[in-house]
């Protein structure tokens, strides 16, 4: 994963939701269903992600939730620290 600008990330998310027009941008990332455990583990073996679904969700939540909630308006995502910097 690369460093990500919070502004660019927020703009991209809003653009996708606006274009699809199926529902509003959520305020937080929904928890994955338990039946995703095996499929997630298989997918995560091919990328730099934890194969444990709960751990993967926790990391994804660190990226997504502050942007979705509006708590992070600016700054940069540091993929090695799993945190937003400079907001």
ABEGO torsion letter per residue (X at the ends): XBBBBAAAAAAAAAAAAAAAGABBBBABBBBBBAAAAAAAAAAAAABBBBABAAAAAAAAAAAAAAAAAGABABEBBBAAAGBBBGX
